[in-house]
Amino acid sequence: MRARITDYLAYTRPLSIPITMVMVLTGWLACPARPHGVAEVGGSMALLVLVYSVLLWGGSNAFNSAQDRDEGPVNLLPHPPPIPSHLGAFGLSLKLAGVLASAAFGAACVALAAGAALASLFYSWRRMPWRRGKEIPGVDNLINAGGCGLGSFAYGWCAAGGLPDATMGYLGLAWTVCLFGGMPTAQIFQLSPTDTAQSARNWTAWLGAGRTLKVGAALFAVHFFLIAYASPLSASTVVWGASVLVGAAHSAWWSRRPFDHAHARMLRQMTVLTTGQLAWAIGRL
């Protein structure tokens, strides 16, 4: 059967666009150097989402699925179509286009995009002389959390015209702490209660679903104090703080029966934390 273009697009996981958009816009909105004119803001944000969320992230998602030969539900793609031919090349092409298009935001964004693309290749690519990053417990989560946390924040910050500085690094690392606790929940619904640490190929399986959720709750609390320390009191900060604390409580509660409704609980927690991050970012306006 001949693959349709919609099959290729499905593997970019369009449902990830709103989430990755919030991640990169957090850095963009927090940057004091960002533009303020309505037309300039709208054009810059639209291009940022296209380059970052559609090309870089979409390409990474497609390449990862091509390497894994996904046949069942994966994160934010609950009903994948059959793997189309040349999906890996399609993903690589999108990533390359994203690196090149990053030139619109300056050299720093090109460097960040190239670094993210290389990290994605190390994370996913089979048949290399080294072990894939996603198959090294701890390294897999560090790549994901670092890329979505500090990497996303720095890309948005630099795309807004800011130069890397201590504030960018501190806030980016604070979001990395949150994501290191939250991103492993996307793996729980793909695990079996019989998986053991000895055969584990990722952070969640190695630590165990219940302990992963407890560690996540603790890291959300650390994130709360890191961001609260650097944020003025405002309505947006209160919404963000409440969301993080709800996320921590939800993770601790979920840890009691980690395999019950794991996919639905992952989506609920992701929604709560993303809403909080969006509120914090809007508060930087």
VENCORRA-V573636 format. One line per field, one symbol per residue. phi: phi as a letter, one per 30 degrees, with the letter a starting at -180 (. if undefined). psi: psi as a letter, one per 40 degrees, with the letter a starting at -180 (. if undefined). burial: + if it has 16 or more other ideal C-beta (glycine too) atoms within 10 Angstrom, else -. A space follows every 10 residues. Layout:
phi->???
psi->???
burial->???
This chain:
phi->.ddcddddde ddhedddedd ddeddedddd dddddbdedd dddddddddd dddddddddd ddddddddhe bcebeibdbd dedddidddd dddddddddd ddddcjdddd dddddddddd dddcddicdc ddedccejde ddddddddcd dddddddddd jdcebddedd ddddddeedd dcddddcddc cceddbddcd baeddddjed dedddedddd ddeedddedc bddadddddd dddddddddd ddddddbdcd hddddddddd dddddddddd ddddd
psi->hhiidddddd eegdeedddd ddddddddde hdeiieiddd dddddddddd dddddddddd dddddddefh dahihfgdgi iihiifdddd dddddddddd deddeidddd dddddddddd ddddhifiei hideehhddd ddddddddcd ddddddddde eiihaddddd dddddddddd dddeeeedee iieeiiddei eidddddhdd dddddddddd ddddddddde hihidddddd dddddddddd ddddedgdeh fddddddddd dddddddddd ddee.
burial->------++-+ +++--++-++ ++++++++++ +--++----- +--++--+++ ++++++++++ +++++++--+ ---++++--+ --++--++-+ ++-++++++- ++--+--+++ -+++-++-++ +++++----- -+++-++-++ +-++++++++ ++++++++++ ++-----+-- ++-+++++++ ++++++++++ +---+----+ -++++++++- -++++++-++ +-++-++--- +----++-++ +-++++++-+ ++-++--+-- -+--++++++ -+++++++++ ++++-
